[in-house]
Amino acid sequence: KDLDEWQVYSRSNNGSGAIYWDRAETVRDWVPVLTCQDVWYDDFHVGDPSIVYQNGTYFMAYSAMGTDKPDDEYAYAWQDAAYCIMGAVSSDGINWVRSQEPLLIWEGEYGADENIQRSADNDTYYGMYQRPSLMYEDGKWKMWFDYWAGYRSGNGTSVGYAENDGDFLDSTAWDRKTGDTTPLLRQFVDLDVVRIGRVYYGYGDPFLGAHRIADPEIKRESPEWSMRQIVEVQSYDGIEWSVTGYFRPD
């Protein structure tokens, strides 16, 4: 309630099984509210939730990963990985009902070999939909998300956009406005969007050099993760964005 002290939904392991809110970081008692499913696009990892509370209901978009070609040579990072954005709704934030299908998934995701298709010789992969930022306004759902926008184009991991003016959980109601080699923001990741007045503000952590930001006071470390800092972008329509600044690390 004060944004300082936080409590985690938990179940006691002392035999009683009592539900309580933990404030002492008793991690063994913490209870996940969403876990993976036994389906190819959601059987490995869930995370990155973006939640909107609207008319008494919590709406969540989240990252899901699966294994679309399971075999003995599975390598989680690229080969056999599947990526998508799932949806879920809840009346209490604890018990969730998921979408039957991914809200957003690249049409070529199933069976794609990212090791081969994400290369200069065979640049045909445009999937890896992850890390949604969800908003509801003007009678429609809006979602910004990360995806792979091409090797040859120089886009790399970039930001796409989709809308839905129908049922939130209906995957067919989501209209992907950008994709493939036409992202909203090039080489930009982890975008989180809020709107204040007429302005959309977005925050992510791309490599500074991709946006012509050079700061000699930030120490470069291998493998240059120090060059990923929180960058701000602004927009009047959520589509056309301009980089406006960045935050130095503490």
C-alpha atoms as a printed R data frame, in Angstrom:
    type eleno elety resid chain resno       x       y       z
1   ATOM     1    CA   LYS     A     1   0.000   0.000   0.000
2   ATOM     2    CA   ASP     A     2   3.007   2.317   0.385
3   ATOM     3    CA   LEU     A     3   5.153   0.966  -2.511
4   ATOM     4    CA   ASP     A     4   7.867   0.231   0.055
5   ATOM     5    CA   GLU     A     5   6.791  -2.924   1.870
6   ATOM     6    CA   TRP     A     6   5.631  -5.802  -0.338
7   ATOM     7    CA   GLN     A     7   3.862  -9.073   0.450
8   ATOM     8    CA   VAL     A     8   3.829 -12.277  -1.607
9   ATOM     9    CA   TYR     A     9   0.905 -14.680  -1.978
10  ATOM    10    CA   SER     A    10   1.958 -17.811  -0.076
11  ATOM    11    CA   ARG     A    11   0.903 -21.184   1.350
12  ATOM    12    CA   SER     A    12   2.328 -22.394   4.648
13  ATOM    13    CA   ASN     A    13   4.579 -25.453   4.538
14  ATOM    14    CA   ASN     A    14   4.158 -26.193   8.249
15  ATOM    15    CA   GLY     A    15   1.443 -28.760   7.591
16  ATOM    16    CA   SER     A    16  -1.567 -26.479   7.839
17  ATOM    17    CA   GLY     A    17  -1.516 -25.418   4.182
18  ATOM    18    CA   ALA     A    18  -2.873 -22.040   5.224
19  ATOM    19    CA   ILE     A    19  -2.879 -19.248   2.657
20  ATOM    20    CA   TYR     A    20  -1.226 -16.049   3.840
21  ATOM    21    CA   TRP     A    21   0.623 -12.959   2.601
22  ATOM    22    CA   ASP     A    22   4.355 -13.246   3.254
23  ATOM    23    CA   ARG     A    23   6.374 -10.144   4.057
24  ATOM    24    CA   ALA     A    24   9.496 -11.927   5.398
25  ATOM    25    CA   GLU     A    25  10.737 -13.418   2.072
26  ATOM    26    CA   THR     A    26   9.911 -16.993   3.055
27  ATOM    27    CA   VAL     A    27  10.494 -18.076  -0.533
28  ATOM    28    CA   ARG     A    28   9.664 -21.773   0.046
29  ATOM    29    CA   ASP     A    29   6.049 -20.766   0.778
30  ATOM    30    CA   TRP     A    30   5.499 -18.604  -2.280
31  ATOM    31    CA   VAL     A    31   2.781 -19.869  -4.636
32  ATOM    32    CA   PRO     A    32   2.876 -19.152  -8.392
33  ATOM    33    CA   VAL     A    33  -0.418 -18.020  -9.867
34  ATOM    34    CA   LEU     A    34   0.547 -19.121 -13.399
35  ATOM    35    CA   THR     A    35   2.802 -21.962 -14.478
36  ATOM    36    CA   CYS     A    36   3.619 -23.617 -17.796
37  ATOM    37    CA   GLN     A    37   1.127 -25.804 -19.656
38  ATOM    38    CA   ASP     A    38   1.526 -29.039 -21.589
39  ATOM    39    CA   VAL     A    39   1.334 -27.350 -24.993
40  ATOM    40    CA   TRP     A    40   4.186 -26.689 -27.415
41  ATOM    41    CA   TYR     A    41   4.062 -22.873 -27.137
42  ATOM    42    CA   ASP     A    42   3.803 -22.689 -23.321
43  ATOM    43    CA   ASP     A    43   5.655 -25.644 -21.773
44  ATOM    44    CA   PHE     A    44   9.001 -24.071 -20.824
45  ATOM    45    CA   HIS     A    45   8.705 -20.577 -19.367
46  ATOM    46    CA   VAL     A    46   6.164 -17.908 -18.389
47  ATOM    47    CA   GLY     A    47   6.961 -14.362 -17.291
48  ATOM    48    CA   ASP     A    48   6.963 -10.639 -18.108
49  ATOM    49    CA   PRO     A    49   3.332  -9.990 -17.077
50  ATOM    50    CA   SER     A    50   1.630  -6.734 -18.023
51  ATOM    51    CA   ILE     A    51  -1.679  -6.230 -16.198
52  ATOM    52    CA   VAL     A    52  -4.575  -3.811 -16.634
53  ATOM    53    CA   TYR     A    53  -7.461  -3.556 -14.137
54  ATOM    54    CA   GLN     A    54 -10.630  -2.747 -16.049
55  ATOM    55    CA   ASN     A    55 -14.260  -2.810 -14.803
56  ATOM    56    CA   GLY     A    56 -13.568  -5.198 -11.930
57  ATOM    57    CA   THR     A    57 -11.381  -7.614 -13.916
58  ATOM    58    CA   TYR     A    58  -7.630  -8.051 -14.146
59  ATOM    59    CA   PHE     A    59  -6.396  -8.556 -17.716
60  ATOM    60    CA   MET     A    60  -2.903  -9.980 -18.181
61  ATOM    61    CA   ALA     A    61  -0.693 -10.376 -21.225
62  ATOM    62    CA   TYR     A    62   2.469 -12.390 -20.578
63  ATOM    63    CA   SER     A    63   5.433 -14.002 -22.298
64  ATOM    64    CA   ALA     A    64   5.307 -17.747 -22.897
65  ATOM    65    CA   MET     A    65   8.022 -20.016 -24.235
66  ATOM    66    CA   GLY     A    66   7.810 -23.607 -25.383
67  ATOM    67    CA   THR     A    67   9.581 -26.310 -27.350
68  ATOM    68    CA   ASP     A    68   8.223 -26.722 -30.860
69  ATOM    69    CA   LYS     A    69  10.611 -29.503 -31.939
70  ATOM    70    CA   PRO     A    70  11.532 -31.457 -28.768
71  ATOM    71    CA   ASP     A    71  14.406 -33.851 -29.315
72  ATOM    72    CA   ASP     A    72  17.618 -35.035 -27.655
73  ATOM    73    CA   GLU     A    73  19.562 -32.041 -29.000
74  ATOM    74    CA   TYR     A    74  17.333 -29.370 -27.488
75  ATOM    75    CA   ALA     A    75  19.183 -26.143 -26.703
76  ATOM    76    CA   TYR     A    76  16.883 -23.693 -24.922
77  ATOM    77    CA   ALA     A    77  18.465 -20.466 -26.161
78  ATOM    78    CA   TRP     A    78  17.510 -20.796 -29.821
79  ATOM    79    CA   GLN     A    79  17.082 -24.230 -31.366
80  ATOM    80    CA   ASP     A    80  13.621 -25.734 -30.801
81  ATOM    81    CA   ALA     A    81  12.401 -22.696 -28.856
82  ATOM    82    CA   ALA     A    82   8.928 -21.258 -29.422
83  ATOM    83    CA   TYR     A    83   7.887 -17.778 -28.342
84  ATOM    84    CA   CYS     A    84   4.482 -16.131 -28.009
85  ATOM    85    CA   ILE     A    85   2.292 -13.825 -25.924
86  ATOM    86    CA   MET     A    86  -0.537 -15.388 -23.954
87  ATOM    87    CA   GLY     A    87  -3.516 -13.768 -22.238
88  ATOM    88    CA   ALA     A    88  -5.336 -14.412 -18.959
89  ATOM    89    CA   VAL     A    89  -8.150 -12.829 -16.925
90  ATOM    90    CA   SER     A    90  -8.937 -12.875 -13.213
91  ATOM    91    CA   SER     A    91 -11.406 -11.388 -10.744
92  ATOM    92    CA   ASP     A    92  -8.940 -11.472  -7.834
93  ATOM    93    CA   GLY     A    93  -5.441 -11.445  -9.352
94  ATOM    94    CA   ILE     A    94  -4.805 -14.966  -7.991
95  ATOM    95    CA   ASN     A    95  -7.011 -17.332  -9.995
96  ATOM    96    CA   TRP     A    96  -6.570 -16.891 -13.737
97  ATOM    97    CA   VAL     A    97  -8.334 -18.172 -16.864
98  ATOM    98    CA   ARG     A    98  -5.993 -18.312 -19.864
99  ATOM    99    CA   SER     A    99  -6.601 -17.748 -23.539
100 ATOM   100    CA   GLN     A   100  -7.121 -20.927 -25.528
101 ATOM   101    CA   GLU     A   101  -4.437 -19.870 -28.008
102 ATOM   102    CA   PRO     A   102  -1.626 -17.303 -27.977
103 ATOM   103    CA   LEU     A   103  -2.870 -13.748 -28.349
104 ATOM   104    CA   LEU     A   104   0.120 -13.043 -30.585
105 ATOM   105    CA   ILE     A   105   2.449 -15.518 -32.274
106 ATOM   106    CA   TRP     A   106   4.382 -15.325 -35.521
107 ATOM   107    CA   GLU     A   107   2.763 -17.534 -38.152
108 ATOM   108    CA   GLY     A   108   6.063 -19.304 -38.864
109 ATOM   109    CA   GLU     A   109   6.992 -19.954 -35.214
110 ATOM   110    CA   TYR     A   110   6.149 -23.660 -35.140
111 ATOM   111    CA   GLY     A   111   9.074 -25.675 -36.447
112 ATOM   112    CA   ALA     A   112  11.294 -22.648 -37.098
113 ATOM   113    CA   ASP     A   113  15.015 -23.293 -36.623
114 ATOM   114    CA   GLU     A   114  16.210 -20.013 -35.169
115 ATOM   115    CA   ASN     A   115  19.859 -21.050 -35.451
116 ATOM   116    CA   ILE     A   116  19.549 -21.177 -39.243
117 ATOM   117    CA   GLN     A   117  16.897 -18.559 -39.932
118 ATOM   118    CA   ARG     A   118  18.487 -15.854 -37.759
119 ATOM   119    CA   SER     A   119  21.562 -15.542 -39.961
120 ATOM   120    CA   ALA     A   120  22.874 -13.387 -42.785
121 ATOM   121    CA   ASP     A   121  22.565 -16.336 -45.172
122 ATOM   122    CA   ASN     A   122  18.961 -17.221 -44.300
123 ATOM   123    CA   ASP     A   123  17.234 -14.207 -42.763
124 ATOM   124    CA   THR     A   124  13.676 -15.561 -42.643
125 ATOM   125    CA   TYR     A   125  12.775 -15.538 -38.938
126 ATOM   126    CA   TYR     A   126  10.478 -12.799 -37.572
127 ATOM   127    CA   GLY     A   127   9.097 -14.367 -34.413
128 ATOM   128    CA   MET     A   128  10.173 -14.379 -30.757
129 ATOM   129    CA   TYR     A   129   7.136 -12.355 -29.585
130 ATOM   130    CA   GLN     A   130   7.731 -11.539 -25.910
131 ATOM   131    CA   ARG     A   131   7.548  -8.883 -23.153
132 ATOM   132    CA   PRO     A   132   4.152  -7.251 -23.764
133 ATOM   133    CA   SER     A   133   3.080  -3.826 -22.516
134 ATOM   134    CA   LEU     A   134  -0.709  -3.712 -22.274
135 ATOM   135    CA   MET     A   135  -3.053  -0.699 -22.260
136 ATOM   136    CA   TYR     A   136  -6.812  -0.168 -22.610
137 ATOM   137    CA   GLU     A   137  -8.109   3.140 -23.941
138 ATOM   138    CA   ASP     A   138 -10.639   4.517 -26.409
139 ATOM   139    CA   GLY     A   139 -12.587   1.253 -26.303
140 ATOM   140    CA   LYS     A   140  -9.722  -0.936 -27.488
141 ATOM   141    CA   TRP     A   141  -6.787  -2.952 -26.228
142 ATOM   142    CA   LYS     A   142  -3.326  -1.826 -27.247
143 ATOM   143    CA   MET     A   143  -0.204  -3.927 -26.921
144 ATOM   144    CA   TRP     A   144   3.444  -3.167 -27.575
145 ATOM   145    CA   PHE     A   145   5.805  -6.161 -27.664
146 ATOM   146    CA   ASP     A   146   9.333  -7.316 -28.490
147 ATOM   147    CA   TYR     A   147  10.103  -9.453 -31.539
148 ATOM   148    CA   TRP     A   148  12.950 -10.306 -33.887
149 ATOM   149    CA   ALA     A   149  12.750  -7.876 -36.815
150 ATOM   150    CA   GLY     A   150  15.483  -9.211 -39.042
151 ATOM   151    CA   TYR     A   151  19.228  -9.613 -39.295
152 ATOM   152    CA   ARG     A   152  19.946  -8.016 -42.675
153 ATOM   153    CA   SER     A   153  17.741  -5.009 -41.951
154 ATOM   154    CA   GLY     A   154  19.799  -4.241 -38.851
155 ATOM   155    CA   ASN     A   155  16.630  -4.105 -36.774
156 ATOM   156    CA   GLY     A   156  17.463  -6.983 -34.452
157 ATOM   157    CA   THR     A   157  15.163  -7.238 -31.457
158 ATOM   158    CA   SER     A   158  12.628  -4.440 -31.928
159 ATOM   159    CA   VAL     A   159   9.156  -3.293 -30.868
160 ATOM   160    CA   GLY     A   160   5.915  -4.281 -32.583
161 ATOM   161    CA   TYR     A   161   2.328  -3.207 -31.965
162 ATOM   162    CA   ALA     A   162  -1.142  -4.791 -32.035
163 ATOM   163    CA   GLU     A   163  -4.734  -3.759 -31.257
164 ATOM   164    CA   ASN     A   164  -7.957  -5.502 -30.251
165 ATOM   165    CA   ASP     A   165 -11.417  -3.891 -30.119
166 ATOM   166    CA   GLY     A   166 -13.171  -7.167 -29.268
167 ATOM   167    CA   ASP     A   167 -12.782 -10.012 -26.780
168 ATOM   168    CA   PHE     A   168  -9.437  -9.747 -24.992
169 ATOM   169    CA   LEU     A   169  -8.931 -13.549 -24.857
170 ATOM   170    CA   ASP     A   170  -9.880 -14.106 -28.506
171 ATOM   171    CA   SER     A   171  -6.649 -14.516 -30.451
172 ATOM   172    CA   THR     A   172  -8.466 -13.813 -33.736
173 ATOM   173    CA   ALA     A   173  -9.501 -10.363 -32.459
174 ATOM   174    CA   TRP     A   174  -5.907  -9.167 -32.196
175 ATOM   175    CA   ASP     A   175  -4.766  -7.168 -35.219
176 ATOM   176    CA   ARG     A   176  -0.994  -6.999 -35.546
177 ATOM   177    CA   LYS     A   177  -0.266  -3.548 -36.965
178 ATOM   178    CA   THR     A   178   3.487  -3.989 -37.347
179 ATOM   179    CA   GLY     A   179   5.786  -6.944 -37.828
180 ATOM   180    CA   ASP     A   180   8.545  -8.522 -39.877
181 ATOM   181    CA   THR     A   181  10.958  -5.764 -41.005
182 ATOM   182    CA   THR     A   182   8.712  -2.784 -40.102
183 ATOM   183    CA   PRO     A   183   8.900  -2.298 -36.310
184 ATOM   184    CA   LEU     A   184   7.834   0.801 -34.402
185 ATOM   185    CA   LEU     A   185  11.207   1.048 -32.635
186 ATOM   186    CA   ARG     A   186  14.384  -0.515 -33.999
187 ATOM   187    CA   GLN     A   187  16.828  -2.258 -31.653
188 ATOM   188    CA   PHE     A   188  14.694  -1.524 -28.617
189 ATOM   189    CA   VAL     A   189  13.702  -4.022 -25.908
190 ATOM   190    CA   ASP     A   190  11.549  -4.314 -22.766
191 ATOM   191    CA   LEU     A   191   9.331  -1.364 -23.668
192 ATOM   192    CA   ASP     A   192   6.827  -0.386 -20.955
193 ATOM   193    CA   VAL     A   193   4.279   2.274 -21.957
194 ATOM   194    CA   VAL     A   194   2.196   4.711 -19.892
195 ATOM   195    CA   ARG     A   195   0.105   7.669 -21.000
196 ATOM   196    CA   ILE     A   196   0.001  10.996 -19.165
197 ATOM   197    CA   GLY     A   197  -2.223  13.621 -20.744
198 ATOM   198    CA   ARG     A   198  -1.579  13.709 -24.484
199 ATOM   199    CA   VAL     A   199   1.798  11.986 -24.312
200 ATOM   200    CA   TYR     A   200   2.749   8.313 -24.347
201 ATOM   201    CA   TYR     A   201   5.945   7.658 -22.403
202 ATOM   202    CA   GLY     A   202   7.892   4.456 -23.033
203 ATOM   203    CA   TYR     A   203  10.802   3.008 -21.085
204 ATOM   204    CA   GLY     A   204  13.084   0.119 -22.071
205 ATOM   205    CA   ASP     A   205  16.708  -0.959 -21.808
206 ATOM   206    CA   PRO     A   206  18.277  -1.125 -25.275
207 ATOM   207    CA   PHE     A   207  21.971  -0.746 -26.015
208 ATOM   208    CA   LEU     A   208  22.718   2.982 -25.845
209 ATOM   209    CA   GLY     A   209  24.827   2.927 -28.991
210 ATOM   210    CA   ALA     A   210  21.842   1.797 -31.062
211 ATOM   211    CA   HIS     A   211  20.244   5.174 -30.321
212 ATOM   212    CA   ARG     A   212  23.331   7.360 -30.687
213 ATOM   213    CA   ILE     A   213  23.759   7.827 -26.948
214 ATOM   214    CA   ALA     A   214  27.356   7.980 -25.742
215 ATOM   215    CA   ASP     A   215  28.203   8.457 -22.080
216 ATOM   216    CA   PRO     A   216  31.907   8.285 -21.174
217 ATOM   217    CA   GLU     A   217  31.055   8.031 -17.468
218 ATOM   218    CA   ILE     A   218  29.367   4.643 -17.867
219 ATOM   219    CA   LYS     A   219  32.010   1.972 -17.466
220 ATOM   220    CA   ARG     A   220  32.098  -0.583 -20.254
221 ATOM   221    CA   GLU     A   221  32.105  -4.155 -19.032
222 ATOM   222    CA   SER     A   222  32.251  -7.417 -20.946
223 ATOM   223    CA   PRO     A   223  30.026  -8.410 -22.671
224 ATOM   224    CA   GLU     A   224  28.944  -4.769 -22.647
225 ATOM   225    CA   TRP     A   225  25.739  -5.279 -20.643
226 ATOM   226    CA   SER     A   226  26.667  -2.000 -18.958
227 ATOM   227    CA   MET     A   227  25.780  -0.322 -22.249
228 ATOM   228    CA   ARG     A   228  22.129  -1.327 -21.768
229 ATOM   229    CA   GLN     A   229  20.487   1.404 -19.721
230 ATOM   230    CA   ILE     A   230  16.926   2.666 -19.231
231 ATOM   231    CA   VAL     A   231  16.021   4.826 -22.230
232 ATOM   232    CA   GLU     A   232  12.935   7.033 -22.517
233 ATOM   233    CA   VAL     A   233  10.886   7.489 -25.683
234 ATOM   234    CA   GLN     A   234   7.832   9.682 -26.236
235 ATOM   235    CA   SER     A   235   4.933   9.640 -28.682
236 ATOM   236    CA   TYR     A   236   1.650  11.474 -29.310
237 ATOM   237    CA   ASP     A   237  -0.074   8.471 -30.910
238 ATOM   238    CA   GLY     A   238   1.757   5.390 -29.609
239 ATOM   239    CA   ILE     A   239   3.052   4.710 -33.123
240 ATOM   240    CA   GLU     A   240   5.650   7.354 -33.962
241 ATOM   241    CA   TRP     A   241   8.292   7.477 -31.213
242 ATOM   242    CA   SER     A   242  11.263   9.714 -30.453
243 ATOM   243    CA   VAL     A   243  14.116   8.978 -28.064
244 ATOM   244    CA   THR     A   244  14.152  11.749 -25.431
245 ATOM   245    CA   GLY     A   245  16.747  10.678 -22.886
246 ATOM   246    CA   TYR     A   246  18.128   7.977 -20.623
247 ATOM   247    CA   PHE     A   247  18.876   7.280 -16.984
248 ATOM   248    CA   ARG     A   248  22.385   6.793 -15.687
249 ATOM   249    CA   PRO     A   249  22.867   3.865 -13.326
250 ATOM   250    CA   ASP     A   250  23.097   4.735  -9.628
